[in-house]
Amino acid sequence: MYIYLFIYVFIIIIIFYFIAIYFFICIFMYLLLFYFIIYIYIYIYIYIYIYRVFQEECARLWEGVPYVKVYRYNPKHLCPKLNGYGDNGQRKV
């Protein structure tokens, strides 16, 4: 009779032991997930900061480049001898 009581108590202790292990594993996994999410947020924040600084530096560099307006066509009166064009039909033979 006492042996059955001992077996029941032993089984209950083992069940509580596995429940405690499962509980600590769950807490550990949640902590790992929390740290992983924090790591991702920090990584994204640093990446966005570096990208913004890079864009600002590129804008500063482009401000130092002189701007030249490029026309889509060549004005004939500015460059009459360009590639044989611009003489308005007055060809020299």
C-alpha positions, 0 to 999 in steps of 0.5 A: 500500500505504501509502495503505491503512495510512493509511486504516486508521489514520485510521479507527481514530483516528476510531472512538476519537474517537467512543468518547471523545466517547460516554464523556464524554457518558455521564459528563456525563449521569450527572453531570447525573442525579446533580445532578438527583437531589440537587436533588430530594432537597434540594427534598423535604427543604425542603418537608417541613421547611416543612410540619412547621413550618407544622403546628406553628405551626397547632397553636400557633395552635389551642391559643390558640383557646378550646374550646366544646363544641357539643351536637347537641341543644338542652337544653329547660331551658336555652333554653325560648323557642328558635324556639318549641320548648322549651315542652313543649306549653304554648302561650299563646294 
